[in-house]
């Protein structure tokens, strides 16, 4: 299976020799997420898997309490093994013709001398550790560019044998995953790249569900850094930043800890159902006319927004504003629960902030949202989100605002969401959040072109963001008070949890930098649990917010589920 993100790094144009890669693996099974990594190496044009070191010898073992064993059995029975990145898998076929080296490993992670000499003779550029063993000693000095290993979660909370269990146990809203170069004596690891990924919802008690997204989302890290090494001759790295991590959890949970965790979770879920009934995340929009003042001071001014209700069974979200010949127009996602998809509606914004009668502006046989509307060369264009069709589509207004023509498919076979566009007078910049095809982990990629309808070129800094707290677009990029701002949404606690505004400080074909400017919390408005889109134009601002609505308010539906068709391959046009 081709993953969306890693397939962007499989072809190098450099004439450098192919990289020689080795693998350190336990003699038995390995976590199946590494099968994707081996597939990337097999399909790329710049690296070869040369040797597989099969490690044998004592490994840390811990006896689990009876409640954890029962919980683990229950969780395994409910889980889809194919969807679990840490499910054990046989890797013999993935290793292909790579030479096998058997190695004895001591209890403290030292590899035997005979194996070390055989590994040295293989003349490797990189050795990839795919085991939860803590390997140290002379081995880390042998490959030219070190021994690479994944680190799941932060600092002493990291535990390879119980991958991400404690993150789920303590309901961490996000999980940090890093690909590191191992240092000497268990110290001075260097971070090659890292991402911050969301897990399962806060009420989740499934260990395997909670580790699916971070486990799959990070599989592109290895091929990304091998691509960089082959193209540039070196890889960027950094010392891991200091973090306030909880106490070490290098053990199985006790029976007491399992009871303390699960009992209130189960009781609370039952009580909420009995008291409040089922609730759905339900989006609505708000308009404010007049001068844009949300970002005018250190404390956001949120007064004066007029909230717009939707009829039962429908929701309104993703508001985008544009002024055309003196009239302000609002384009937005109009989602129908029964149809499980949305169209793009538009309405005129009246002087008091109310809307005229809305009409459908764009309808397709797949889900539409995030309708970025902009003017260029005297014409109006729209780039709605069409991730359900695995495309990025550009429309031109034939008769504004209700008649549109598909001008060009800018990208296809690409699960891209919330594409935001900026034109600086020389280049068109496309900020597109790309999803991993399994578990929907996301990273923000930047593409550019000299023409609106030209071919996209990937920015060398990609991915420019891999943090669930800022990775997804939250409206059009805009300039205010001399600053170029990128709205983003924090998806850590829930989808569309809150709004951020990032200031873009460097934007050119070689470099990209941004810094946090302001965060807007949903509690600014009573009853909201989420914010995820902001738009402005001369004379108006628009925002959307999420409430927990009853089935009566949603027309009897308890969720807005969008199920795009499954497309595996990723290819830019």
C-alpha positions in Angstrom: 0.0 0.0 0.0 1.4 3.4 -1.0 1.1 6.0 1.8 0.2 9.5 0.7 3.1 11.2 2.5 6.0 8.8 1.9 5.3 8.6 -1.8 6.3 12.2 -2.2 9.9 11.3 -1.3 10.7 8.2 -3.4 12.4 9.8 -6.4 15.7 11.7 -6.1 17.2 13.6 -9.0 20.7 13.5 -7.4 23.5 11.6 -9.2 25.0 10.5 -5.9 25.5 6.8 -5.3 22.7 4.7 -3.8 22.6 4.7 0.0 23.4 1.4 1.8 20.8 0.8 4.5 20.8 -2.0 7.2 18.1 -3.1 9.7 18.5 -4.1 13.3 15.5 -6.4 14.1 14.5 -9.1 16.6 14.7 -12.6 15.3 10.9 -12.9 15.5 8.2 -10.5 14.4 8.4 -6.7 14.1 5.8 -3.9 14.3 4.0 -3.8 11.0 4.4 0.0 10.6 8.0 -0.9 9.5 6.7 -2.9 6.5 5.7 0.5 5.0 9.1 1.8 5.6 10.8 -1.2 3.9 8.4 -0.8 1.0 9.4 2.9 0.6 13.1 1.8 0.4 12.3 -0.9 -2.1 10.4 1.5 -4.4 12.8 4.5 -4.1 15.6 5.1 -6.6 18.3 6.1 -4.2 18.6 3.5 -1.4 19.0 -0.3 -1.0 18.4 -2.6 1.9 21.8 -4.4 2.2 21.8 -6.3 5.5 19.4 -7.4 8.2 20.9 -8.0 11.6 18.7 -10.5 13.5 19.2 -9.9 17.2 18.9 -12.7 19.7 19.5 -12.7 23.5 18.0 -11.5 26.7 15.4 -8.7 26.4 13.6 -6.9 29.2 10.5 -8.7 30.3 7.9 -7.7 32.8 5.0 -9.6 34.2 1.7 -7.9 33.7 -1.0 -7.8 36.3 -4.2 -9.8 35.8 -6.4 -6.8 35.0 -3.9 -5.5 32.4 -3.8 -8.9 30.8 -7.6 -9.0 30.7 -7.8 -5.5 29.3 -5.1 -6.3 26.7 -7.1 -9.4 25.6 -10.3 -7.4 25.4 -8.6 -4.6 23.4 -7.0 -7.0 21.0 -10.3 -8.8 20.3 -12.0 -5.5 19.5 -9.2 -4.1 17.4 -8.6 -4.6 13.7 -5.0 -6.0 13.6 -4.5 -4.6 10.1 -5.2 -1.1 11.3 -2.8 -1.3 14.3 0.7 -0.1 13.3 2.3 -2.0 16.3 0.7 -5.3 15.5 3.4 -8.0 15.1 4.2 -8.9 11.5 6.6 -11.2 9.7 9.2 -9.2 7.8 11.0 -11.9 5.8 9.5 -11.0 2.5 10.1 -7.3 3.1 13.8 -7.9 3.6 14.1 -9.4 0.1 17.6 -10.4 -0.9 19.3 -8.5 1.9 22.1 -10.5 3.6 21.3 -11.8 7.1 23.6 -11.4 10.0 22.9 -13.1 13.3 23.9 -11.2 16.4 23.9 -12.0 20.1 22.8 -9.0 22.2 23.7 -8.6 25.9 21.2 -7.5 28.6 22.6 -4.0 28.5 22.1 -3.7 24.7 25.7 -4.5 23.5 26.0 -6.4 20.2 28.6 -9.2 20.0 32.0 -8.6 18.5 31.6 -11.0 15.6 28.4 -9.4 14.5 29.9 -5.9 14.8 32.7 -6.9 12.4 30.2 -8.3 9.9 28.2 -5.1 10.1 31.3 -3.0 9.7 32.2 -4.9 6.6 28.8 -4.1 5.1 29.9 -0.5 4.7 26.5 1.0 5.7 25.3 4.5 5.5 22.4 4.0 7.9 21.3 1.3 10.3 17.6 1.4 11.2 16.5 -0.1 14.6 13.1 -1.7 14.4 13.0 -3.2 17.9 12.0 -2.0 21.3 15.4 -3.1 22.6 17.6 -0.2 23.8 20.7 -0.8 21.6 23.9 1.0 22.6 27.7 0.7 22.6 30.1 0.5 19.6 27.3 -0.2 17.1 26.2 3.5 17.0 29.7 4.4 15.6 29.7 2.0 12.7 27.2 3.4 10.0 28.4 6.6 8.4 25.2 8.4 9.5 24.4 6.5 12.6 21.8 4.2 14.0 18.3 5.6 13.5 15.5 4.7 15.9 11.9 5.9 16.6 11.0 7.4 19.9 7.3 7.3 20.7 6.1 9.9 23.3 8.3 12.2 25.4 11.3 11.6 27.6 11.0 9.0 30.4 7.3 8.4 29.5 8.6 6.7 26.3 8.2 2.9 26.5 8.8 0.8 23.4 7.4 -2.4 24.8 4.1 -0.7 25.7 4.1 1.7 22.7 1.9 4.7 23.6 -0.1 2.9 26.3 0.6 5.6 28.9 -0.4 8.3 26.5 -3.8 6.7 26.2 -3.9 6.0 30.0 -3.4 9.7 30.8 -5.6 10.9 27.9 -2.8 13.0 26.4 -4.5 15.0 23.6 -1.4 14.6 21.4 1.6 12.4 21.1 5.2 13.4 20.0 7.0 11.0 17.7 10.7 11.5 16.8 13.1 9.8 14.5 16.5 10.0 16.3 20.2 9.2 15.7 21.3 7.2 18.7 24.1 8.7 20.8 26.7 7.0 23.0 25.9 5.4 26.4 22.2 6.2 26.1 22.7 9.9 25.9 22.9 12.7 23.3 20.4 11.3 20.9 19.9 13.8 18.0 16.5 14.4 16.6 16.3 14.0 12.8 12.6 14.9 12.5 9.5 14.8 14.7 5.8 15.2 14.6 3.1 15.9 17.1 0.0 13.8 16.3 -3.5 13.5 17.8 -4.7 10.2 19.2 -8.2 8.9 19.8 -11.0 11.0 21.4 -10.6 11.9 25.0 -13.2 9.3 26.1 -11.2 6.5 24.4 -10.0 3.6 26.5 -8.6 1.5 23.7 -4.8 1.4 23.7 -4.7 0.2 20.1 -7.2 2.9 18.8 -5.2 5.6 20.6 -1.9 4.6 19.0 -3.1 4.1 15.4 -2.8 7.7 14.2 0.7 8.5 15.5 2.0 5.1 14.6 1.0 5.3 10.9 1.6 9.1 10.5 5.3 8.8 11.3 6.1 6.1 8.7 7.2 8.7 6.2 10.0 10.0 8.4 12.6 7.5 7.3 12.2 7.9 3.6 12.0 11.7 4.0 15.4 11.8 5.8 17.0 9.3 3.4 15.8 11.4 0.5 17.4 14.5 2.2 20.6 12.6 2.8 20.9 11.5 -0.8 19.9 14.8 -2.3 22.0 17.1 0.0 24.7 14.8 1.3 23.7 15.4 4.9 20.6 15.4 7.1 19.5 18.2 9.4 19.3 17.3 13.1 19.0 18.9 16.5 19.4 18.1 20.1 16.1 17.1 21.7 14.5 20.0 23.5 14.1 19.7 27.3 10.5 18.7 28.2 8.6 18.3 31.4 7.8 14.7 31.1 5.9 12.6 33.7 7.6 10.0 35.8 9.0 7.0 34.0 6.6 4.3 33.0 9.0 1.5 32.0 6.6 -1.2 33.4 3.2 -2.7 33.1 0.4 -1.0 35.0 -0.7 -2.5 38.3 -4.1 -3.8 39.1 -4.7 -0.7 41.2 -3.8 1.6 38.4 -6.1 -0.2 36.0 -9.0 0.2 38.4 -8.2 3.8 39.0 -8.3 4.4 35.2 -11.1 2.3 33.9 -13.7 2.5 36.7 -14.4 6.3 36.5 -14.2 6.2 32.7 -16.9 3.6 32.4 -19.1 5.1 35.1 -18.8 8.6 33.6 -19.8 7.5 30.2 -22.9 5.8 31.5 -23.8 8.8 33.6 -23.4 11.2 30.7 -25.7 9.1 28.5 -28.4 8.9 31.2 -28.3 12.6 32.1 -27.7 14.4 28.8 -28.4 11.8 26.1 -26.3 11.5 22.9 -24.7 14.7 21.7 -23.2 15.6 18.3 -20.6 18.1 17.4 -22.6 20.7 15.5 -21.1 23.7 13.7 -22.5 27.2 13.1 -21.2 30.5 11.7 -21.1 34.1 12.9 -20.7 37.4 11.1 -19.5 40.8 12.3 -19.7 43.9 10.1 -17.4 46.9 10.4 -13.7 47.2 11.0 -11.7 44.0 11.4 -10.7 44.1 15.1 -10.3 40.5 16.2 -6.5 40.8 16.0 -6.1 44.5 16.7 -4.9 44.1 20.3 -3.3 41.6 22.6 -6.7 40.5 23.9 -9.0 39.3 21.0 -12.1 41.5 20.6 -14.9 39.0 20.0 -17.9 41.2 20.7 -20.6 41.9 18.1 -20.6 38.7 16.1 -24.0 37.6 14.9 -24.5 33.9 15.1 -26.5 32.2 12.2 -28.6 29.2 13.0 -29.2 26.3 10.6 -32.4 24.2 10.2 -32.5 20.8 11.9 -30.5 18.2 10.0 -28.1 20.8 8.5 -25.0 22.6 9.6 -23.1 25.6 8.4 -19.3 25.9 8.6 -16.1 27.1 6.9 -17.2 30.8 6.2 -15.2 32.7 3.5 -15.8 36.3 2.7 -15.2 38.3 -0.5 -16.1 41.9 -1.5 -17.3 42.2 -5.1 -18.4 45.6 -6.6 -19.2 47.0 -3.2 -21.2 43.9 -2.0 -19.9 41.5 0.6 -20.6 37.8 -0.1 -20.3 34.8 2.2 -19.4 31.4 0.8 -19.7 28.4 3.2 -20.1 24.7 3.7 -23.7 23.6 3.9 -23.7 20.0 5.3 -26.8 17.8 5.3 -26.6 15.0 7.9 -28.9 12.7 5.9 -26.8 13.0 2.7 -23.5 12.8 4.6 -21.9 15.4 2.4 -22.0 19.1 1.8 -22.4 21.7 -1.0 -21.1 25.2 -1.1 -23.8 27.9 -0.5 -23.4 31.6 -0.8 -25.4 34.6 0.4 -25.0 38.4 0.5 -24.0 39.9 3.8 -26.5 42.7 4.8 -25.5 45.9 6.6 -26.7 44.6 10.0 -24.7 41.3 9.6 -27.7 39.2 8.6 -27.6 37.1 5.4 -29.8 37.3 2.3 -31.5 34.2 1.1 -28.8 31.6 0.5 -28.4 29.7 -2.8 -26.2 26.8 -3.8 -23.1 28.0 -5.5 -21.4 24.7 -6.2 -22.6 21.1 -6.0 -20.7 17.9 -6.9 -21.3 14.2 -6.2 -18.6 14.3 -3.4 -18.2 16.4 -0.3 -17.3 20.1 -0.6 -16.1 22.4 2.1 -13.5 25.2 2.8 -14.4 27.3 -0.2 -11.5 29.8 -0.6 -12.8 32.5 -2.9 -10.4 35.1 -4.4 -10.1 37.6 -7.2 -7.2 37.7 -9.7 -7.0 39.5 -13.0 -10.5 40.8 -12.7 -12.0 37.3 -12.4 -13.2 35.4 -9.3 -11.8 31.9 -8.5 -12.7 29.3 -5.9 -10.6 26.4 -4.5 -13.0 24.3 -2.3 -11.8 21.3 -0.3 -12.4 18.2 -2.4 -10.4 15.7 -0.4 -13.3 13.2 -0.7 -12.5 13.1 -4.4 -8.7 13.0 -3.7 -8.2 16.2 -5.8 -7.5 19.9 -5.4 -9.8 21.7 -7.9 -9.7 25.3 -9.2 -13.1 26.8 -10.3 -13.7 30.1 -12.2 -16.9 32.1 -11.8 -18.8 32.2 -15.1 -21.6 34.3 -13.6 -20.7 35.3 -10.1 -21.7 34.2 -7.5 -23.9 31.2 -8.5 -22.3 29.7 -11.7 -18.9 28.2 -11.7 -16.8 26.2 -14.2 -14.0 23.8 -13.3 -10.9 25.5 -14.6 -8.3 22.9 -13.7 -7.6 20.0 -11.4 -4.5 21.3 -9.7 -3.6 18.0 -8.0 -5.1 14.5 -8.1 -4.7 11.2 -6.3 -3.8 13.3 -3.2 -5.7 13.4 0.0 -5.3 17.2 0.5 -7.6 19.2 2.8 -8.1 22.9 3.6 -5.8 24.2 0.9 -5.0 27.9 1.5 -3.7 30.1 -1.4 -1.5 33.2 -1.3 -0.2 35.2 -4.2 2.8 37.5 -3.5 3.0 39.1 -6.9 5.6 36.6 -8.2 4.6 33.2 -6.9 1.4 31.4 -6.1 1.8 29.6 -2.8 -0.4 26.5 -1.9 -0.5 25.5 1.7 -2.1 22.1 1.7 -2.7 19.7 4.6 -2.0 16.2 3.4 -3.4 13.1 5.2 -1.8 9.8 5.7 -4.0 7.2 4.1 -4.2 5.1 7.3 -5.6 6.7 10.5 -5.5 10.2 8.9 -2.4 11.6 10.4 -1.6 15.0 8.9 1.3 17.2 7.8 1.3 20.6 6.2 3.0 20.8 2.8 3.9 24.0 0.8 3.9 24.1 -3.0 4.5 27.0 -5.3 4.1 27.9 -9.0 4.6 31.1 -11.0 1.2 30.6 -12.6 -2.2 29.9 -10.9 -2.8 27.0 -13.2 0.9 26.0 -13.4 2.5 22.8 -12.1 3.1 22.7 -8.4 6.7 22.5 -7.1 7.3 21.0 -3.6 9.0 23.4 -1.2 12.4 22.0 0.1 11.3 22.7 3.7 8.4 20.2 3.4 6.7 19.3 5.5 6.6 22.8 6.9 4.5 21.6 9.9 3.8 18.2 11.5 2.1 19.4 14.7 -1.5 18.6 15.2 -1.9 21.9 17.0 -1.2 24.0 14.0 -1.0 21.7 11.0 -4.4 22.3 9.5 -5.6 25.4 7.7 -8.3 27.5 9.3 -9.1 30.0 6.6 -7.5 32.2 3.9 -4.0 33.6 4.4 -4.2 37.4 4.8 -2.1 40.4 5.5 -2.9 42.7 8.4 -0.9 45.6 10.0 2.1 44.6 7.8 2.0 41.0 9.0 1.3 37.9 6.8 -0.9 35.6 8.8 -1.8 32.0 8.4 -4.9 30.9 10.4 -4.6 27.3 11.7 -6.7 25.0 13.8 -5.7 23.0 16.8 -6.9 19.5 16.4 -5.3 18.0 19.5 -8.3 17.8 21.9 -10.9 17.3 19.2 -11.3 18.2 15.5 -11.3 22.0 15.2 -10.6 22.6 18.9 -9.4 26.2 18.7 -7.9 28.8 16.3 -4.3 29.9 16.0 -2.8 32.7 14.0 0.7 32.1 12.8 2.8 34.9 11.4 4.7 34.0 8.3 8.1 35.6 8.7 10.0 34.0 5.7 8.4 32.8 2.5 10.6 32.2 -0.6 11.4 29.1 -2.8 14.3 28.1 -0.5 13.0 28.9 3.0 9.9 29.0 5.1 9.5 30.2 8.7 6.5 31.1 10.9 5.9 31.9 14.5 2.9 31.8 16.8 1.0 35.1 17.2 -2.3 34.4 18.9 -4.6 31.6 20.0 -8.3 32.0 20.3 -10.0 29.6 22.7 -13.6 28.4 22.1 -14.6 29.3 25.7 -14.5 32.9 24.5 -18.1 32.2 23.5 -20.4 30.5 26.0 -21.4 27.0 24.9 -18.7 26.5 22.3 -16.3 23.5 22.3 -14.5 24.3 19.0 -13.4 27.0 16.5 -11.9 26.2 13.2 -12.3 28.8 10.5 -11.8 32.6 10.3 -12.1 34.9 7.3 -12.2 38.7 6.7 -12.6 41.2 4.0 -13.0 45.0 3.9 -16.0 45.6 6.1 -16.7 42.2 7.7 -15.3 39.2 9.6 -16.6 35.6 9.8 -15.9 32.8 12.2 -17.5 29.4 12.9 -17.9 27.5 16.2 -18.9 24.1 17.4 -21.5 23.2 20.0 -22.6 19.9 21.5 -26.1 19.6 20.1 -29.0 17.2 20.8 -30.4 14.9 18.3 -33.4 17.2 18.0 -31.2 20.1 16.9 -29.4 17.9 14.3 -32.6 16.4 12.9 -32.1 13.1 14.7 -28.5 12.5 13.8 -25.7 12.2 16.3 -22.7 12.7 14.1 -21.6 14.4 10.9 -19.6 11.6 9.3 -17.9 12.2 6.0 -16.6 9.0 4.3 -14.5 9.8 1.3 -13.8 7.1 -1.1 -10.5 5.1 -0.6 -7.7 6.1 -2.9 -4.3 4.7 -2.2 -1.8 6.2 -4.5 -0.4 9.7 -4.3 0.7 11.6 -7.3 1.0 15.3 -8.0 0.0 16.7 -11.4 
